[in-house]
């Protein structure tokens, strides 16, 4: 499984969930910590201006108390995600076509190759 954060300029952070692992609140908070560090390192202007706004989809781990506490403690704005048909997801129009272009016609033997 791929966890990917993106903005209008492209991918901000991406992580593969290790095979057999379940994404729970503890794991996702660790992902958010790494996202925070990547933004701080790669996008210092966004970090200084506190321009990091997160919009999760509606999976339970994103709405968990622990994740909400983490985001509130770190002063991150979360935009509520409206219910919609899955074929109208923002990543379907922005992220997935770009990912597919780079992967088209290639075969990968390991996650690291991807």
N, C-alpha and C positions, 0 to 999 in steps of 0.2 A: 504494500500500500504506500502511496506517495502522499505526503502532507506538503502542501505548497502554498506559499504566501506570495501574492503578486500585487502590483499597482499598475498605474497607467504607463509606467516606463519599462515594466518587465518583471521578471521573477526576483523577489526580494530574498526569499529563503526557501529551501526545499530539503526535505528529509524523507528517507525511506524508513518505514516501520520494519524492524527486524522480523523475519519470518516467525510465525507462531506467537508473536507478541500481541496483546490486546491493548488498544489505546484507552487508557484510563486517565483520571484527573491528574495523577502524579506524573505520568509519562507526558501528558499534554502540557503541564506546567513547565517541565524541562524543555520541551520544544519551544514554548514561548520565551523562556530564558535565552535559548540559543538564538531565536529570532531577534530579541532585543539586542544581543551582543552583535549580531551581524548588521543590524541597522546602524548601531553605534559606530561600527567599524567601516562599513561600506557606504553609508549614507549619513555622514555627520550633520549635514544641513537639515535633513528630516528629523534627526534626533534632537538637535538644538532647538528647532522650531516646534518640537512636539507634534509633528505632523502624522504620526503613526496612528491611524484609525483602523480598527479591526472590524470586519464583518464576517462573522461565522455563519456556517449553515446551521440547521436546527438539530444537529445530533446531540444526544444527551450529555456527552462529556464537555461540549462547549458551554452548556448551560449549568454545569455543576457548580456547587457552592465554592469549592476549592479554586476552580479556574476564575470564577467571578471575583473572589477575594484577591487572587494574584493580580488580575487586571486592575482592580480598584487601587490596590496598594502601589502599583506602578503608574497610576494616573493615565491609563490607556482608555481611550474612548472606544466603545463598542456600539456599532450601529445595529439595531435590531434587524433581523433578517425576516422579511415578509414571507408568508407561505406562497408557494408558486409551484407550477408543474416543473418537474426536474429537467425537462427539456428547455427551460428558459433560464437556466443558471448562468450567472455572469461568466463563470469559467468556461462554459460551453462556447461562448462567443469570443472570448479573449485568449484564454490560456491554452485550451486543448488544441486548437488549430496550429498554434505556434509549436507546441510540443510534437504534434504529429508530423509537421514538416521536417523537423530535424531528425526524426526517427524513421521516416518513410524509407522502405527498401533496405533497412539495416537489420541485422540479427545480433542479439546480445546473449552472451553465455552467462553473465553474472550481473548482479545489481550494480557493482562498481563500474562496469562498462557503460551502463545506462547513464 
